[in-house]
Amino acid sequence: MLSSSLVTHVFVAPHPDDVALSCGGLIHSLRELGQNVAIVTVFSGGPESTMTEYQRTALGFGSKALWPNTEAFRRDNVPADIDERHLVPAWAATPERLEMTQAVASAAARSFWQRASWYRNANIYNAASEARPVADAVPQQGSLEPLDLSGSDATAIRRIEDERYAYHAEASVVWLDLPDAIFRGYSSDEELLGSSRDDDPAPCEALRREILRLEPQTIYLPLAVGNHVDHRHCREAGLALLDEERRWIMPSPDMVGRIVFYEDFPYAWWDGFDGPAALPEGALRLPPGIRLQARYADITDTIERKLAGIRIYGSQVPRLFGDEAGLRRDATGYAARIAAVGGIDGYAERYWGTVRG
């Protein structure tokens, strides 16, 4: 079992599958180090959102599907209530001492789970009661049960694939449930890859609120290689965070150094992308004094797990690659090309970190 860590990495995915395609190797490497990974899938909704603003707020703005079973809230701040030299067996604990332990455990659980669901609790007795149900008996952690996909629409299928990828990668996943561009009036490839509609602003505030709620050390956003409008909207949200002035009242963290942009695969492979200079003119409006610096993640040891994760999105593999052989050819080909540029013997992913100067 991996040890818990306070370090959290937030990967912003315009759609289900985007993070698996572009960042899957790094995600597996981070999890091997015991660091937390949260995926925020932005445009995961259908023609209309099924959640009201109140429901979003009550649930922590977003719906966390699951948290990996290798994670737990920190217990090192809960001291033993007896001297180590005078150990008392568990069966000898008095009801008063058990209730004290229960109160501390519940407070710790609420502190941890407030990121996803304020009503979570802890139960040291492992016996259900009206006040403290056994967590495993509460059907609030997603839809891992068998489902009849033949009766589901495309949006529902993609959400299920996204959840199963999170389970595979031992990451948490949050859906913002904003409607996909095809449900917001974009009706052709030319429109999807063209200019944004005047009545379709980027969800900067929604993403900002979700990112800050997760308290990440690093935030990964798409460069929008390929110019898809939903990818551009996510990039714009990251640029807006960089451009935010520090505030003295309830200050937000300085995002320079924390925000990292990833290369959108397979668009970057199809376009022969070689760096941010290849983006359309004016696409990457960095604030003054901030520039991008290339970083390379060696994914030689995790490339097979990355491929396995991409295959979970079975609804997308035929459309993007033709078949699984095409997936392997394109994914390894691009990763090998990036590795060669970065001086790595094997496979790599490339990221563009924000730095001053």
DANORWO-V120377 format. One record per residue. N is the residue number from 1. PHI is phi in whole degrees, -180 to 180 (NA if undefined). PSI is psi as a letter, one per 30 degrees, with the letter a starting at -180 (none if undefined). Layout:
# DANORWO-V120377
N/PHI/PSI, N/PHI/PSI
This chain:
# DANORWO-V120377
1/NA/k, 2/-76/k, 3/-76/k, 4/-73/l, 5/-141/k, 6/-81/f, 7/-77/k, 8/-123/k, 9/-114/k, 10/-108/k, 11/-108/k, 12/-94/j, 13/-110/k, 14/-57/e, 15/-134/l, 16/-55/k, 17/97/f, 18/-63/e, 19/-71/e, 20/-60/e, 21/-67/e, 22/-96/e, 23/-128/g, 24/-58/e, 25/-66/e, 26/-65/e, 27/-58/e, 28/-65/e, 29/-65/e, 30/-64/e, 31/-67/e, 32/-64/f, 33/-83/f, 34/82/g, 35/-93/k, 36/-77/k, 37/-127/k, 38/-123/k, 39/-108/k, 40/-106/j, 41/-93/j, 42/-85/e, 43/-99/i, 44/-107/g, 45/-93/l, 46/-92/a, 47/-57/e, 48/-147/k, 49/-68/k, 50/-95/g, 51/-119/k, 52/-79/l, 53/-63/e, 54/-62/e, 55/-64/e, 56/-62/e, 57/-65/e, 58/-64/e, 59/-95/g, 60/87/g, 61/55/i, 62/127/l, 63/-124/j, 64/-72/k, 65/-79/e, 66/-164/l, 67/-120/k, 68/-59/k, 69/-73/f, 70/-92/g, 71/-107/l, 72/-157/l, 73/-70/l, 74/-67/k, 75/-112/f, 76/-73/f, 77/-98/g, 78/-104/j, 79/-73/l, 80/-66/k, 81/-93/g, 82/-137/l, 83/-71/k, 84/-60/f, 85/-81/f, 86/-130/i, 87/-67/k, 88/-116/k, 89/-63/l, 90/-58/e, 91/-70/f, 92/-93/f, 93/-65/k, 94/-84/l, 95/-55/e, 96/-63/e, 97/-68/e, 98/-63/e, 99/-67/e, 100/-63/e, 101/-64/e, 102/-61/e, 103/-63/e, 104/-66/e, 105/-63/e, 106/-64/e, 107/-63/e, 108/-65/e, 109/-65/e, 110/-65/e, 111/-63/e, 112/-74/e, 113/-81/f, 114/-60/f, 115/-66/f, 116/-123/e, 117/-162/j, 118/-68/f, 119/-92/g, 120/-66/k, 121/-142/l, 122/-117/l, 123/-141/j, 124/-76/f, 125/-87/f, 126/56/h, 127/-134/k, 128/-71/k, 129/-142/l, 130/-62/e, 131/-79/e, 132/-135/i, 133/-69/l, 134/-70/k, 135/-56/e, 136/-66/f, 137/-92/f, 138/-98/j, 139/-79/i, 140/-123/g, 141/-111/h, 142/108/a, 143/-134/i, 144/-81/f, 145/-70/l, 146/-58/k, 147/-129/l, 148/-88/j, 149/-69/f, 150/-65/f, 151/-99/g, 152/-104/l, 153/-82/l, 154/-62/e, 155/-63/e, 156/-64/e, 157/-62/e, 158/-67/e, 159/-65/e, 160/-64/e, 161/-61/e, 162/-63/e, 163/-66/e, 164/-70/e, 165/-65/e, 166/-59/e, 167/-64/e, 168/-63/e, 169/-88/f, 170/54/h, 171/-120/l, 172/-91/l, 173/-134/k, 174/-124/k, 175/-105/k, 176/-84/f, 177/62/g, 178/-76/k, 179/-67/k, 180/-59/l, 181/-56/e, 182/-67/f, 183/-99/g, 184/-112/g, 185/105/f, 186/-88/j, 187/-116/g, 188/-156/l, 189/-61/e, 190/-63/e, 191/-73/e, 192/-61/e, 193/-101/g, 194/-102/b, 195/-74/k, 196/-72/k, 197/-70/k, 198/-63/e, 199/-94/g, 200/-131/i, 201/-73/l, 202/-68/k, 203/-81/h, 204/-63/e, 205/-69/e, 206/-62/e, 207/-71/e, 208/-60/e, 209/-62/e, 210/-70/e, 211/-63/e, 212/-65/e, 213/-62/e, 214/-83/f, 215/50/h, 216/-82/l, 217/-80/e, 218/-137/k, 219/-120/k, 220/-112/k, 221/-128/l, 222/-74/k, 223/-76/f, 224/69/h, 225/-64/k, 226/102/f, 227/70/g, 228/-64/k, 229/-60/e, 230/-68/e, 231/-68/e, 232/-63/e, 233/-61/e, 234/-67/e, 235/-62/e, 236/-62/e, 237/-64/e, 238/-66/e, 239/-65/e, 240/-65/e, 241/-64/e, 242/-65/e, 243/-86/f, 244/-71/k, 245/-78/k, 246/-65/k, 247/-115/k, 248/-79/f, 249/-97/k, 250/49/i, 251/-66/k, 252/-89/l, 253/-68/l, 254/-71/k, 255/-89/f, 256/-67/k, 257/95/f, 258/-88/e, 259/-86/k, 260/-130/k, 261/-106/k, 262/-109/l, 263/-86/k, 264/-74/j, 265/-99/k, 266/-92/g, 267/-55/e, 268/-64/e, 269/-72/e, 270/-65/e, 271/-91/f, 272/64/h, 273/-62/k, 274/-126/g, 275/147/l, 276/-57/f, 277/-63/f, 278/-82/f, 279/-70/l, 280/-56/k, 281/-58/k, 282/83/g, 283/-71/e, 284/-113/i, 285/-90/i, 286/-74/k, 287/-61/l, 288/-57/k, 289/84/g, 290/-121/k, 291/-135/l, 292/-104/k, 293/-129/k, 294/-70/k, 295/-131/k, 296/-118/k, 297/-105/j, 298/-73/j, 299/-114/g, 300/-56/e, 301/-80/f, 302/-118/g, 303/-62/e, 304/-68/e, 305/-70/e, 306/-63/e, 307/-62/e, 308/-62/e, 309/-67/e, 310/-64/e, 311/-64/f, 312/-61/e, 313/-84/i, 314/-63/f, 315/-72/f, 316/-105/f, 317/-58/e, 318/-62/e, 319/-68/e, 320/-88/e, 321/-127/f, 322/90/e, 323/-160/a, 324/-68/f, 325/-65/e, 326/-66/e, 327/-59/e, 328/-62/e, 329/-61/e, 330/-73/e, 331/-67/e, 332/-73/e, 333/-63/e, 334/-68/e, 335/-64/e, 336/-69/e, 337/-65/e, 338/-66/e, 339/-61/e, 340/-63/e, 341/-64/e, 342/-88/g, 343/72/h, 344/-108/k, 345/-90/j, 346/145/b, 347/-128/l, 348/-151/l, 349/-116/k, 350/-115/k, 351/-127/l, 352/-122/j, 353/-85/l, 354/-90/k, 355/-137/l, 356/-90/k, 357/110/none
